[in-house]
Amino acid sequence: MNGIKTAFLLTLLTLFAIGIGDYFGGQNGMILAFVIAGIMNFVSYFFSDKIALAMYRARPVSREELPRVYQVVERLSAKIGIPVPKIYVIPTDSPNAFATGRSPKHASAQ
């Protein structure tokens, strides 16, 4: 279901960009907007997790650094039947946790 929602939202974004391109540049504007939207959709689908990690300056941690966190994540992953994600730490004092990635195979947890 999430894949369908993602495809719908990316299609909606593309159509919106094409409409803006048509308004400002006619047929050439539509073509340019379509190309730009295609590039944006590709980057957002395949690299959004890396962008989020870089934005928060997250760094990967090893099992030796945070053994309890690894135990918790491993138990949760086993319980719901997904691969264990890579674990990152965000350098901030406020408590925060989120997961990112386009599929369980390409997941990261912060």
C-alpha distance (Angstrom), angle and dihedral (degrees) to the residues before:
residue distance angle dihedral
M1 . . .
N2 3.81 . .
G3 3.81 89.9 .
I4 3.80 90.0 55.9
K5 3.81 91.3 49.1
T6 3.80 91.0 49.3
A7 3.80 92.6 49.1
F8 3.82 90.4 47.6
L9 3.81 93.6 50.4
L10 3.82 93.5 46.0
T11 3.82 89.9 48.8
L12 3.81 90.3 48.8
L13 3.81 90.4 50.4
T14 3.80 90.6 49.7
L15 3.81 92.9 49.9
F16 3.81 90.7 47.7
A17 3.82 90.9 51.0
I18 3.82 91.1 48.1
G19 3.80 89.9 50.7
I20 3.80 91.4 51.3
G21 3.82 89.6 46.7
D22 3.81 90.7 51.6
Y23 3.80 92.0 49.1
F24 3.80 94.6 50.9
G25 3.80 103.3 29.4
G26 3.79 111.4 15.6
Q27 3.78 117.6 -139.1
N28 3.83 93.7 -17.9
G29 3.81 89.5 50.7
M30 3.80 90.0 51.3
I31 3.79 91.7 52.3
L32 3.79 92.5 47.1
A33 3.82 91.3 47.2
F34 3.81 90.6 49.3
V35 3.81 91.7 52.7
I36 3.81 92.5 46.6
A37 3.82 91.5 46.7
G38 3.80 90.5 49.4
I39 3.80 91.2 53.0
M40 3.82 91.9 45.6
N41 3.81 91.6 49.2
F42 3.81 92.1 49.4
V43 3.80 92.8 48.9
S44 3.81 94.2 44.5
Y45 3.81 93.2 48.6
F46 3.79 98.6 45.3
F47 3.81 102.5 29.4
S48 3.82 107.3 28.9
D49 3.81 91.9 103.8
K50 3.80 91.9 53.0
I51 3.81 90.7 46.4
A52 3.82 91.5 52.1
L53 3.81 91.7 48.0
A54 3.80 92.0 49.0
M55 3.80 92.4 46.0
Y56 3.81 91.0 56.9
R57 3.83 93.1 39.6
A58 3.80 89.2 -123.5
R59 3.78 118.1 -179.5
P60 3.80 126.8 -157.9
V61 3.80 117.0 -111.2
S62 3.76 130.3 -155.3
R63 3.80 130.3 -132.2
E64 3.82 88.8 -107.0
E65 3.81 92.6 57.2
L66 3.82 97.0 49.0
P67 3.82 110.3 15.1
R68 3.83 95.4 162.1
V69 3.79 92.7 51.6
Y70 3.80 90.2 50.2
Q71 3.81 90.5 50.3
V72 3.80 92.2 51.5
V73 3.81 93.5 46.6
E74 3.82 92.0 46.1
R75 3.82 91.9 51.0
L76 3.80 92.8 47.6
S77 3.80 91.8 46.9
A78 3.79 92.2 49.6
K79 3.80 91.3 46.9
I80 3.80 93.9 55.6
G81 3.81 95.2 33.7
I82 3.80 103.2 -116.5
P83 3.82 131.1 126.0
V84 3.81 116.1 -92.3
P85 3.83 107.8 -96.0
K86 3.79 125.4 -134.1
I87 3.80 109.4 -93.8
Y88 3.80 123.8 -134.4
V89 3.81 133.5 -178.8
I90 3.79 123.5 -140.1
P91 3.82 114.5 -146.3
T92 3.80 99.4 -125.5
D93 3.80 135.9 112.2
S94 3.79 94.7 -135.2
P95 3.80 116.2 88.7
N96 3.78 111.3 -109.6
A97 3.78 137.6 159.0
F98 3.78 131.5 176.8
A99 3.76 139.9 151.1
T100 3.77 126.1 -137.4
G101 3.78 137.7 -178.5
R102 3.77 138.8 98.5
S103 3.82 94.9 -104.4
P104 3.81 139.3 3.2
K105 3.81 88.5 -96.2
H106 3.83 91.1 56.3
A107 3.82 97.8 39.1
S108 3.79 132.5 133.2
A109 3.79 128.7 -173.1
Q110 3.79 124.8 -153.5
